[in-house]
């Protein structure tokens, strides 16, 4: 059962998963064995949470009935195997191109991602760019902070988590994606001073 959802809400979401075209309140009530009022209450809560949404109206023989379907957020509640799939891709690339080839591919991905994000940095000073890059990394799922040491002009960027830690344990080349992303965003050389995958407490990036 999904964390934070009751049994009925879980059953409602699962019913919509099996019926991609959606179900009306009456159809959901029949499937779940509860009243229309109860279904309406659960549907309202799930809609407000962004897990289901209104689909097309359907002709039920009387007045048109409102159909509910899973939203993208609702679909994401169900189990996925993104990490496993990414691992298969990385292994395939490494088998074909070797470790140096995989590093280059990951650098390309990092640089490509940076090009999409660079407009957010236009017109900013270097210090402002570093702060904004830290914010960008947080939107990507990192828990970051900036640390300015005595005598240093630029802060060190520290990440307290790795969003693909499991992959980086098997493929150290993955770290090149982060470095390439940071170098492309800041137009500065980046030194990966500390890495959690290699027994570090954090991932620490020094801006040269």
C-alpha positions in Angstrom: 0.0 0.0 0.0 1.2 3.5 -0.8 2.5 5.4 2.2 -0.1 8.0 3.4 -3.0 6.5 1.5 -5.9 4.6 3.0 -7.1 1.2 1.8 -10.0 2.7 -0.2 -7.8 5.3 -1.9 -5.2 2.7 -2.8 -8.0 0.5 -4.3 -9.4 3.5 -6.2 -6.0 4.3 -7.7 -5.4 0.7 -8.6 -8.9 0.5 -10.3 -7.9 3.5 -12.5 -4.6 1.9 -13.3 -6.4 -1.1 -14.8 -8.8 1.1 -16.7 -6.8 3.6 -18.7 -9.8 5.2 -20.2 -11.0 6.1 -16.7 -14.1 5.3 -14.6 -17.1 7.3 -13.4 -18.1 7.7 -9.7 -20.8 5.0 -10.2 -18.3 2.6 -11.8 -15.8 3.2 -9.0 -18.5 2.7 -6.4 -19.4 -0.7 -7.9 -15.8 -1.8 -8.1 -14.9 -0.8 -4.6 -18.2 -1.8 -3.0 -18.8 1.5 -1.3 -21.3 4.3 -1.7 -21.1 7.1 -4.3 -20.6 9.6 -1.5 -17.6 7.8 -0.2 -16.1 7.5 -3.7 -16.7 11.3 -4.2 -14.9 12.1 -1.0 -11.9 9.9 -1.8 -11.8 11.2 -5.4 -11.9 14.8 -4.2 -8.9 14.2 -1.9 -6.9 12.4 -4.6 -7.7 15.1 -7.2 -6.7 17.8 -4.8 -3.4 15.9 -4.2 -2.8 15.8 -7.9 -3.0 12.0 -8.2 -6.2 11.8 -10.3 -7.8 14.2 -12.8 -11.0 14.6 -14.7 -11.1 12.9 -18.1 -13.8 13.1 -20.8 -17.5 12.9 -20.0 -19.1 9.6 -20.9 -22.6 8.8 -21.9 -24.1 6.4 -19.3 -27.6 6.3 -20.9 -28.8 9.3 -18.9 -26.9 12.5 -18.3 -23.2 12.4 -19.2 -21.0 11.0 -16.4 -17.7 12.5 -15.3 -14.8 10.1 -15.9 -11.7 10.1 -13.6 -8.2 9.0 -14.8 -4.8 8.7 -13.2 -2.6 11.8 -13.5 1.1 11.6 -14.1 1.7 11.9 -10.4 -0.8 9.0 -9.8 1.0 6.8 -12.3 4.3 7.5 -10.6 3.0 6.1 -7.3 3.2 2.6 -8.8 6.6 0.7 -8.7 9.2 1.6 -11.3 12.6 0.2 -12.2 14.4 3.3 -13.4 17.6 2.4 -11.6 17.7 -1.1 -13.0 17.0 0.2 -16.5 19.7 2.9 -16.2 22.1 0.2 -15.0 21.5 -1.9 -18.1 22.1 1.2 -20.3 25.3 2.1 -18.6 26.6 -1.5 -18.8 25.7 -1.7 -22.5 27.6 1.6 -23.2 30.6 0.5 -21.2 30.7 -2.9 -22.8 30.7 -1.2 -26.3 33.0 1.8 -25.6 34.9 1.0 -22.5 35.3 3.2 -19.4 36.7 6.2 -21.3 33.8 6.1 -23.8 31.2 5.9 -21.0 32.8 8.9 -19.4 32.6 10.9 -22.6 28.9 10.0 -23.0 28.1 11.1 -19.5 30.0 14.3 -20.0 27.9 15.0 -23.1 24.8 14.4 -21.1 26.0 16.8 -18.4 26.8 19.5 -21.0 23.5 19.0 -22.7 21.6 19.4 -19.5 23.6 22.6 -18.7 22.6 24.2 -22.0 19.0 23.9 -21.0 19.7 25.4 -17.6 22.1 28.2 -18.6 19.4 30.8 -19.3 18.7 30.9 -15.5 22.3 32.2 -15.0 22.3 35.0 -17.6 23.4 38.4 -16.2 24.6 37.0 -12.9 28.0 37.5 -11.3 30.1 34.4 -10.6 29.1 34.3 -6.9 25.4 34.7 -7.9 25.8 31.9 -10.5 27.3 29.6 -7.9 24.4 30.2 -5.5 21.9 29.7 -8.3 23.6 26.4 -9.4 23.3 25.2 -5.8 19.6 26.0 -6.1 19.3 24.2 -9.4 21.0 21.1 -8.0 18.4 21.1 -5.2 15.6 21.1 -7.7 17.3 18.0 -9.3 17.1 16.2 -5.9 20.4 17.1 -4.3 20.7 18.4 -0.7 23.4 21.0 -1.2 25.2 23.8 0.7 27.9 26.3 0.0 31.0 26.4 2.3 33.4 29.3 2.1 36.7 28.6 3.8 39.0 31.2 5.2 41.3 32.6 2.6 39.2 31.3 -0.3 37.5 33.6 -2.8 35.0 31.1 -4.0 32.8 28.7 -1.9 32.9 24.9 -2.2 29.7 23.2 -3.3 28.8 20.3 -1.1 26.1 17.7 -1.8 25.0 15.6 1.1 23.4 13.0 -1.1 23.9 11.5 -4.5 20.7 11.1 -6.6 22.2 8.1 -8.3 24.3 6.6 -5.5 23.5 3.0 -6.4 24.6 3.5 -10.0 27.8 5.4 -9.0 28.8 2.5 -6.8 28.9 0.2 -9.8 29.9 2.9 -12.4 32.3 5.5 -11.0 32.1 7.2 -14.4 28.7 8.6 -13.5 30.4 11.3 -11.4 31.6 12.8 -14.7 28.0 13.9 -15.4 28.0 16.1 -12.3 31.4 17.6 -13.0 30.5 18.3 -16.7 27.2 19.9 -15.6 28.9 22.2 -13.1 31.8 23.1 -15.4 29.4 23.9 -18.3 27.1 26.0 -16.1 29.9 28.0 -14.4 32.4 28.0 -17.3 35.0 27.0 -14.6 37.2 23.9 -14.0 35.7 21.8 -11.3 37.7 19.6 -8.9 35.8 16.7 -7.4 37.6 16.9 -4.0 35.4 14.3 -2.1 33.0 11.7 -3.2 30.6 9.6 -1.1 31.0 6.6 -3.4 34.7 6.7 -2.6 34.3 6.8 1.2 33.7 10.5 1.5 31.2 12.0 3.9 29.8 14.3 1.1 30.4 15.0 -2.6 32.5 18.1 -2.6 33.1 20.2 -5.7 35.8 22.9 -5.7 35.4 25.7 -8.3 38.8 26.7 -9.6 
